[in-house]
C-alpha cells in the first residue's frame, strides 16, 4: 500500500483528535515461541493502519498542528550487526525517508522526550488497557509533569480511548483497502477450489490444510488470516476445530474454513462438501437449508438495513426448515422466540472483516443495531451443527456440521460477494469434484 494512504488516515485521525491534544499508539512486540526462536512477527493492526511501519519496538505520536511536525515515530536505531543477522530495518533515517514521519527518535530515548511532548496537552488519546507497559509509562510521565507544576507546565487532564475514533475509521474500507481484500479473497477462493478437487477418502485433514497453505504461498500470500479449520464428519460440529488430524472417510462431509491475508487484510471463506463427491440425501437436505438461509441473509445486505436483519432472516429460514425436516417440533414463531434453534445454530450470521478476521467496529450505536453503509465489509455465514450424540433427532442427521461463508462488501446499490468464485450450490460442488 502506498504511503499516501497512510498519510490520509493520519490526517483524518488528527482532525478527529483536535488541536491541543495528543495521541499515542505502540507497535506489536515480538513473542518467544521457544528457546531462541520467536513467533513470526505480525504488526498490530491499529498501528499498521496509521503508519505502514512493520517493525516491533516502536511508538507513534500524533500532535495536531505542532509546528515542528505532527507525526513522530520512536523506533530502533539502525544496527549493522542486527541487519546482518536479521535483515534490514528502517532506523531513524528510514522512518522519515520511507515512512514519512516528520521526525524520528530512538525508542530508548522515549522516557526523556515524551514527557515534554505531553506538556500542556488537554487530552491524551491512546489504546487504554491494551498495553500494560504503555499504561504504566503514561501515568509515570503524567505524574512527572504534575511534579513540575510550579514551573508553569500543565499535565493532561483527560485520558481518552483511541479505539473509538480509530475503529470507526477502519470500519469503512477505501479503494486501496478493497484492492487488497479482493486479492486475499481471490487467492483464498482459488485455494478452496483446489482443496475440493484434491479431496478424497483416505487423505488426512492436515493434507487438505497443506493444499490450502500451498496455494496461498504460491500466490504470494504467506500469512493465513487465522488458523485453518479442516473438519471432517463430526469434527465439523466443533465450531473452531483446528486439530486437523483425522482421516477423511467416504460418506462424510468436509468443512473447510480458511483464508489468506494480503498485506494485513483478511479473507474468510467456509465451504462444506462431500468427501466422496456426492451428497447423501440427508446431507443434501441440510446443506440446501443452510444455503437458502444464506441467500435470505444476503438479500438483506444493503445500505440502510440494520445489522441484525440478515441474522434474523437466516434464523427464520433455518427454523422453518428444521421443523419441516423434523429436527424441531412446534410453531416457528414460538421456536424462534424461545431460541430453540440455538441447539443447532448457536452463532450469529457474521462479523466485520478487514485487517482482523473478526474486525473492529461497533455493531450497535446508542443500544440500537447500526445500519449498514457503503464501504463496510462483513461475512455472511449461517450454519447447522447436529451433534453426534443428539438423541432428540433421527440418527440420519447426527454428526453433520455445515457452514457456508462468504465475504460481502456493502455497495451503493446493495452488495458484492467478494468470494463468489468458490462453488456453493449442490450441483456446482458435485460437478467440480468430478473433474479431478
Backbone torsions as a table, in degrees:
resi	resn	phi	psi	omega
1	UNK	NA	139.8	-176.5
2	UNK	-75.7	151.8	-177.9
3	UNK	-61.6	-26.3	-179.8
4	UNK	-60.5	-31.3	178.5
5	UNK	-67.0	-45.2	178.6
6	UNK	-65.8	-35.8	179.6
7	UNK	-64.1	-40.7	177.2
8	UNK	-61.3	-41.4	-179.0
9	UNK	-65.4	-42.9	179.1
10	UNK	-63.6	-39.5	179.0
11	UNK	-62.9	-44.4	179.2
12	UNK	-62.8	-43.3	180.0
13	UNK	-60.7	-46.0	-176.8
14	UNK	-68.4	-28.8	172.8
15	UNK	-64.4	-37.8	179.9
16	UNK	-73.9	-33.7	179.8
17	UNK	-68.8	-46.9	178.6
18	UNK	91.2	150.8	-179.3
19	UNK	-61.9	142.9	179.2
20	UNK	91.0	-0.7	-179.8
21	UNK	-120.4	175.4	-177.2
22	UNK	-145.1	148.5	177.1
23	UNK	-128.1	142.5	179.3
24	UNK	-129.3	142.0	172.0
25	UNK	-151.7	133.3	-177.6
26	UNK	-97.9	159.0	177.4
27	UNK	-78.7	172.9	169.5
28	UNK	-72.5	162.4	177.1
29	UNK	-108.8	159.4	171.3
30	UNK	-74.1	148.6	-178.9
31	UNK	-126.3	132.7	-177.9
32	UNK	-72.6	131.3	175.5
33	UNK	-88.3	-48.7	173.1
34	UNK	-162.5	-169.3	-173.4
35	UNK	-52.6	120.7	175.2
36	UNK	64.3	11.3	-179.8
37	UNK	-130.4	128.3	177.5
38	UNK	-100.3	157.0	169.0
39	UNK	-66.0	152.7	174.7
40	UNK	-54.8	133.7	-176.5
41	UNK	-73.3	134.3	174.1
42	UNK	-132.3	120.3	-174.8
43	UNK	-66.5	148.4	172.7
44	UNK	-57.3	131.4	-173.7
45	UNK	-62.9	-43.1	-179.7
46	UNK	-64.2	-43.4	179.4
47	UNK	-62.1	-46.8	-178.9
48	UNK	-65.8	-36.0	-179.6
49	UNK	-57.1	-35.3	-176.8
50	UNK	-94.6	-22.2	-170.9
51	UNK	-120.3	-32.4	-171.8
52	UNK	70.0	9.5	-175.7
53	UNK	-91.2	118.2	-168.9
54	UNK	-109.8	49.6	177.8
55	UNK	-129.4	153.4	174.1
56	UNK	-79.2	178.7	174.6
57	UNK	55.7	53.3	179.9
58	UNK	-140.3	154.6	176.6
59	UNK	-139.6	128.4	177.3
60	UNK	-100.3	139.2	-179.5
61	UNK	-126.3	133.2	-178.8
62	UNK	-123.8	122.0	-177.3
63	UNK	-130.3	95.0	-177.5
64	UNK	-54.5	133.3	174.1
65	UNK	67.0	16.5	175.5
66	UNK	-71.1	125.0	-174.1
67	UNK	-62.0	-36.7	-176.7
68	UNK	-81.7	-0.7	179.7
69	UNK	133.0	135.6	-174.7
70	UNK	-89.5	-26.8	-174.3
71	UNK	-116.5	113.6	-179.6
72	UNK	-116.1	144.0	-179.8
73	UNK	-128.9	120.5	171.9
74	UNK	-94.4	126.8	-176.4
75	UNK	-153.1	-179.7	179.2
76	UNK	-71.9	140.4	171.7
77	UNK	-72.1	155.0	179.5
78	UNK	-65.5	133.3	-177.5
79	UNK	-128.7	112.1	-176.3
80	UNK	-60.6	-39.3	-179.7
81	UNK	-65.9	-43.9	178.9
82	UNK	-63.7	-38.9	178.9
83	UNK	-63.0	-36.4	179.6
84	UNK	-65.2	-41.2	-175.5
85	UNK	-86.4	-36.8	-169.9
86	UNK	-116.9	-9.2	-179.1
87	UNK	105.4	170.8	-175.2
88	UNK	-65.4	149.1	171.8
89	UNK	-140.8	160.6	-166.7
90	UNK	-66.9	-45.1	-171.2
91	UNK	68.5	-178.1	-176.5
92	UNK	-68.3	-40.3	-179.9
93	UNK	-65.5	-42.4	179.4
94	UNK	-65.2	-33.7	179.6
95	UNK	-61.4	-37.5	179.6
96	UNK	-86.9	-39.0	-175.0
97	UNK	-76.4	-44.3	-174.0
98	UNK	-99.4	-25.4	-177.1
99	UNK	-114.0	6.4	168.8
100	UNK	58.1	32.2	169.5
101	UNK	-69.6	142.5	177.7
102	UNK	-68.6	-29.4	174.5
103	UNK	-157.2	155.3	-179.8
104	UNK	-134.3	143.5	-178.4
105	UNK	-133.0	154.8	176.6
106	UNK	-64.1	137.0	178.9
107	UNK	-62.4	-26.0	179.1
108	UNK	-70.6	-15.6	179.8
109	UNK	-96.8	10.2	-174.6
110	UNK	-55.8	-47.8	-176.6
111	UNK	-65.8	-24.4	179.4
112	UNK	-82.8	-31.9	-171.2
113	UNK	-99.0	-41.2	-170.4
114	UNK	-64.4	-38.9	178.2
115	UNK	-53.8	-37.5	178.4
116	UNK	-65.6	-32.7	178.6
117	UNK	-73.0	-26.2	-179.5
118	UNK	-81.5	-17.5	-176.5
119	UNK	-59.5	134.2	174.9
120	UNK	65.8	17.3	173.4
121	UNK	-90.2	145.1	-177.3
122	UNK	-82.3	-48.5	-176.6
123	UNK	-127.1	147.0	171.8
124	UNK	-115.8	118.0	175.8
125	UNK	-95.9	126.9	177.8
126	UNK	-162.3	166.2	-178.7
127	UNK	-74.4	86.8	-173.5
128	UNK	-63.0	129.0	174.7
129	UNK	78.7	-0.1	-176.7
130	UNK	-93.3	-26.6	-178.4
131	UNK	-130.6	100.8	-174.6
132	UNK	-61.6	-33.7	179.6
133	UNK	-66.5	-42.6	177.9
134	UNK	-67.9	-39.9	176.4
135	UNK	-54.9	-49.4	-177.2
136	UNK	-64.9	-46.0	-178.7
137	UNK	-63.1	-41.7	-178.2
138	UNK	-61.4	-43.3	177.7
139	UNK	-63.8	-38.1	177.6
140	UNK	-64.8	-42.3	179.7
141	UNK	-63.7	-43.5	-179.6
142	UNK	-65.1	-42.8	177.9
143	UNK	-63.1	-35.1	176.9
144	UNK	-62.9	-43.2	178.7
145	UNK	-64.8	-41.6	179.3
146	UNK	-60.5	-35.5	-179.8
147	UNK	-67.1	-14.3	179.9
148	UNK	-105.6	20.3	-174.7
149	UNK	-59.0	-28.5	-179.5
150	UNK	-67.3	-18.1	177.6
151	UNK	-83.2	-5.7	177.2
152	UNK	101.0	-3.1	178.4
153	UNK	-83.2	151.2	-177.9
154	UNK	-121.2	134.3	178.1
155	UNK	-82.7	152.2	174.7
156	UNK	-55.4	139.1	-177.4
157	UNK	-101.4	-3.8	-175.8
158	UNK	-146.2	132.3	173.4
159	UNK	-105.6	129.2	-173.6
160	UNK	-126.6	138.9	178.2
161	UNK	-66.5	124.3	178.4
162	UNK	-72.2	-27.7	-173.8
163	UNK	-60.2	-34.4	-176.7
164	UNK	-57.1	-42.9	178.5
165	UNK	-76.7	-49.6	-171.8
166	UNK	-66.2	-40.8	-177.0
167	UNK	-72.8	-29.1	173.7
168	UNK	-67.7	-36.1	175.4
169	UNK	-63.7	-45.5	-176.7
170	UNK	-66.7	-22.3	-177.0
171	UNK	-65.5	-29.8	-177.7
172	UNK	-103.3	117.4	-172.3
173	UNK	-87.5	134.3	175.8
174	UNK	-81.3	173.5	177.7
175	UNK	-61.6	-38.3	179.7
176	UNK	-65.5	-39.8	178.0
177	UNK	-67.3	-42.3	-179.0
178	UNK	-64.7	-31.0	176.2
179	UNK	-61.8	-42.3	178.8
180	UNK	-69.8	-39.1	-179.5
181	UNK	-68.7	-35.4	176.2
182	UNK	-65.2	-38.7	178.4
183	UNK	-65.7	-44.5	177.7
184	UNK	-59.9	-41.6	179.9
185	UNK	-67.1	-41.4	-178.9
186	UNK	-62.5	-48.8	-178.7
187	UNK	-67.1	-41.3	179.9
188	UNK	-64.9	-40.5	179.2
189	UNK	-62.7	-43.7	179.2
190	UNK	-63.3	-36.3	178.5
191	UNK	-66.7	-39.7	177.4
192	UNK	-63.1	-42.0	178.4
193	UNK	-61.9	-44.4	179.3
194	UNK	-62.3	-39.0	179.4
195	UNK	-65.0	-39.2	176.8
196	UNK	-60.7	-43.5	-177.5
197	UNK	-72.2	-28.9	-179.9
198	UNK	-77.7	-26.0	-170.7
199	UNK	-62.0	135.5	171.3
200	UNK	-163.3	155.3	179.5
201	UNK	-59.7	142.7	179.3
202	UNK	101.9	-24.9	173.2
203	UNK	-73.8	167.2	176.0
204	UNK	-104.7	155.5	179.6
205	UNK	-54.5	-40.1	-177.6
206	UNK	-66.8	-24.0	176.9
207	UNK	-72.8	-34.3	174.6
208	UNK	-70.0	-39.0	175.3
209	UNK	-59.5	-41.5	179.3
210	UNK	-61.5	-36.8	177.3
211	UNK	-61.9	-42.3	177.7
212	UNK	-61.5	-50.4	-177.4
213	UNK	-63.0	-36.9	178.0
214	UNK	-60.2	-46.8	-178.5
215	UNK	-69.2	-36.4	174.7
216	UNK	-58.2	-52.8	-174.6
217	UNK	-67.7	-39.4	179.4
218	UNK	-61.1	-24.4	179.3
219	UNK	-102.7	18.1	171.2
220	UNK	87.3	4.1	-179.7
221	UNK	-109.7	94.1	-173.1
222	UNK	-83.3	-19.1	-177.2
223	UNK	-98.9	138.8	171.9
224	UNK	-88.9	151.7	179.4
225	UNK	-75.9	-21.1	-179.5
226	UNK	-170.9	162.0	178.5
227	UNK	-59.9	130.6	-176.0
228	UNK	-69.1	139.4	175.1
229	UNK	-103.5	117.7	175.3
230	UNK	-127.2	97.4	-166.6
231	UNK	-121.3	111.0	-179.9
232	UNK	-94.3	144.0	174.9
233	UNK	56.6	-131.8	-176.2
234	UNK	-65.2	-19.0	178.7
235	UNK	-61.5	-25.9	-179.9
236	UNK	-68.2	-14.0	177.4
237	UNK	-81.9	-6.2	171.3
238	UNK	-96.4	112.3	-166.5
239	UNK	-60.0	-40.5	-179.0
240	UNK	-114.6	46.2	177.8
241	UNK	-67.1	124.6	178.9
242	UNK	-133.9	11.9	176.9
243	UNK	-61.4	-45.2	176.6
244	UNK	50.8	44.8	-172.4
245	UNK	-120.7	-7.5	-172.7
246	UNK	-90.1	159.0	178.5
247	UNK	-81.4	141.5	177.9
248	UNK	-77.1	134.1	-177.2
249	UNK	-117.1	138.3	176.6
250	UNK	-59.7	137.2	-179.9
251	UNK	97.6	-17.5	177.6
252	UNK	-89.3	162.8	169.7
253	UNK	-94.0	156.4	173.5
254	UNK	-121.9	123.8	176.8
255	UNK	-103.8	123.1	176.4
256	UNK	-117.8	123.5	175.4
257	UNK	-122.8	104.6	-173.0
258	UNK	-154.7	148.9	177.6
259	UNK	-158.2	147.4	177.2
260	UNK	-91.6	167.2	177.8
261	UNK	-119.1	131.0	179.6
262	UNK	-116.0	109.1	-179.0
263	UNK	47.0	51.2	176.5
264	UNK	77.8	7.8	178.4
265	UNK	-112.8	134.9	-167.3
266	UNK	-99.4	150.4	161.8
267	UNK	-112.4	156.2	-176.7
268	UNK	-150.5	102.3	-174.8
269	UNK	-125.8	137.8	170.6
270	UNK	-127.6	134.1	171.4
271	UNK	-134.6	149.0	177.7
272	UNK	-128.2	131.0	-173.6
273	UNK	-152.1	161.1	-177.4
274	UNK	-79.7	130.7	-179.7
275	UNK	-59.7	-36.7	-178.9
276	UNK	-79.2	-10.4	-179.3
277	UNK	97.6	-9.3	179.4
278	UNK	-133.5	133.0	175.6
279	UNK	-74.4	140.1	167.5
280	UNK	-74.4	167.4	-177.7
281	UNK	-62.5	-47.0	176.9
282	UNK	-61.1	-41.2	178.0
283	UNK	-62.0	-42.8	-179.1
284	UNK	-63.0	-40.7	-178.6
285	UNK	-65.6	-44.6	178.6
286	UNK	-69.2	-39.7	-180.0
287	UNK	-61.9	-46.4	-178.8
288	UNK	-63.0	-33.9	177.9
289	UNK	-64.5	-44.5	178.2
290	UNK	-64.7	-40.2	178.9
291	UNK	-64.5	-39.9	176.9
292	UNK	-63.8	-38.2	178.5
293	UNK	-65.2	-39.4	178.3
294	UNK	-66.3	-40.5	178.6
295	UNK	-60.8	-42.2	178.7
296	UNK	-64.5	-38.8	179.0
297	UNK	-68.0	-42.4	-179.1
298	UNK	-61.4	-32.4	178.5
299	UNK	-61.7	-22.3	-178.2
300	UNK	-89.4	-7.4	-175.9
301	UNK	-84.6	99.4	179.2
302	UNK	-165.3	157.8	-178.8
303	UNK	-57.6	138.8	177.4
304	UNK	92.3	-8.4	179.4
305	UNK	-87.3	133.3	176.1
306	UNK	-60.9	145.5	-177.8
307	UNK	-51.7	-41.9	-171.3
308	UNK	-77.6	-10.5	-173.5
309	UNK	-64.4	-36.9	178.3
310	UNK	-64.9	-40.9	178.7
311	UNK	-63.8	-45.1	-179.7
312	UNK	-60.4	-38.3	178.7
313	UNK	-64.6	-40.9	179.5
314	UNK	-66.9	-38.9	179.3
315	UNK	-62.5	-42.0	-178.6
316	UNK	-64.3	-45.5	-179.8
317	UNK	-65.0	-45.6	-177.2
318	UNK	-65.9	-42.8	-178.6
319	UNK	-64.9	-44.9	177.7
320	UNK	-60.0	-43.5	-180.0
321	UNK	-66.7	-38.8	179.1
322	UNK	-64.7	-33.6	175.6
323	UNK	-67.8	-45.4	-178.6
324	UNK	-62.8	-33.9	-179.8
325	UNK	-86.1	-8.4	176.3
326	UNK	90.6	7.7	179.0
327	UNK	-81.1	-24.2	173.0
328	UNK	-125.7	151.2	178.8
329	UNK	-128.3	133.0	179.8
330	UNK	133.7	-175.9	178.9
331	UNK	-83.3	138.5	-172.9
332	UNK	-57.2	-47.5	-177.6
333	UNK	-61.1	-41.2	-179.1
334	UNK	-69.3	-40.2	178.3
335	UNK	-62.7	-39.4	178.0
336	UNK	-67.6	-44.8	179.4
337	UNK	-59.3	-40.8	-178.9
338	UNK	-85.0	-0.5	178.2
339	UNK	57.3	37.0	179.7
340	UNK	-67.5	-23.8	179.5
341	UNK	-64.8	-19.9	-173.7
342	UNK	-66.0	-16.3	176.1
343	UNK	-71.0	-18.2	178.9
344	UNK	-118.2	-18.7	-178.4
345	UNK	-138.1	86.3	-168.4
346	UNK	-98.9	-4.1	178.5
347	UNK	-112.6	170.3	178.5
348	UNK	-86.1	176.5	-169.3
349	UNK	-69.6	-24.3	-178.1
350	UNK	175.2	-163.1	-175.8
351	UNK	-158.3	163.4	174.0
352	UNK	-64.6	152.1	-179.0
353	UNK	-133.4	139.3	178.7
354	UNK	-177.4	-121.9	179.0
355	UNK	-70.3	-27.1	172.8
356	UNK	-111.5	144.7	-178.3
357	UNK	-64.7	-38.9	167.7
358	UNK	-101.8	87.4	-165.5
359	UNK	-77.7	168.8	-176.6
360	UNK	-79.9	165.4	179.8
361	UNK	127.5	139.4	179.8
362	UNK	-73.9	143.0	175.0
363	UNK	-94.4	-20.0	177.1
364	UNK	-128.6	149.1	173.9
365	UNK	-128.0	122.2	-176.8
366	UNK	53.5	43.7	176.8
367	UNK	69.5	7.1	177.5
368	UNK	-112.4	140.2	177.2
369	UNK	-56.5	131.1	-177.6
370	UNK	-73.6	155.9	179.2
371	UNK	-86.7	141.9	176.2
372	UNK	-67.5	144.4	179.9
373	UNK	-136.2	156.4	179.0
374	UNK	-56.8	135.2	177.6
375	UNK	100.1	-11.7	175.1
376	UNK	-78.3	147.2	174.9
377	UNK	-126.3	132.5	-177.7
378	UNK	-142.7	164.6	173.8
379	UNK	-98.1	151.8	173.3
380	UNK	-127.1	110.8	-166.6
381	UNK	-146.0	69.7	174.6
382	UNK	-69.2	160.5	178.7
383	UNK	-157.6	164.2	172.2
384	UNK	-134.9	135.1	-176.4
385	UNK	-137.0	111.1	-177.3
386	UNK	-105.5	104.0	-176.4
387	UNK	-57.0	146.8	-177.0
388	UNK	-65.2	-23.6	-179.1
389	UNK	-102.4	18.4	-178.9
390	UNK	-77.6	103.3	-174.9
391	UNK	-81.7	-7.8	-176.5
392	UNK	-85.6	-4.0	-179.2
393	UNK	-124.2	160.6	177.5
394	UNK	-58.7	145.1	-176.0
395	UNK	-58.5	-27.0	-176.6
396	UNK	-66.2	-20.7	-179.2
397	UNK	-90.2	-17.6	-168.0
398	UNK	-70.2	141.8	177.6
399	UNK	80.1	11.6	178.7
400	UNK	-99.5	124.9	174.4
401	UNK	-124.8	128.8	-175.9
402	UNK	-136.5	132.2	171.0
403	UNK	-141.4	141.2	176.1
404	UNK	-127.8	120.1	-173.0
405	UNK	-132.7	132.0	175.2
406	UNK	-129.6	157.6	176.3
407	UNK	-98.0	129.3	-168.6
408	UNK	-129.7	128.8	176.0
409	UNK	-98.5	130.8	173.8
410	UNK	-80.2	121.8	-178.8
411	UNK	-109.3	174.1	179.7
412	UNK	-62.2	-34.8	-177.1
413	UNK	-91.3	-21.5	-176.2
414	UNK	170.5	-98.9	178.9
415	UNK	-156.1	163.1	175.4
416	UNK	-131.0	127.3	176.4
417	UNK	-85.1	112.8	-175.4
418	UNK	-75.7	-18.0	-173.1
419	UNK	-114.8	29.0	-175.1
420	UNK	-71.1	-8.8	-178.1
421	UNK	-72.2	-9.8	177.5
422	UNK	-95.1	121.5	-179.6
423	UNK	-57.2	147.7	177.6
424	UNK	-144.4	-6.2	172.1
425	UNK	-79.4	157.0	178.7
426	UNK	-56.4	-46.3	-176.7
427	UNK	-63.7	-45.4	-176.9
428	UNK	-68.6	-38.1	178.6
429	UNK	-64.3	-47.9	-179.0
430	UNK	-64.2	-36.8	178.3
431	UNK	-65.8	-43.1	179.7
432	UNK	-61.8	-41.8	-175.5
433	UNK	-75.0	-10.9	174.8
434	UNK	-87.9	-9.9	-174.7
435	UNK	-73.2	-40.3	-173.6
436	UNK	-74.6	NA	NA
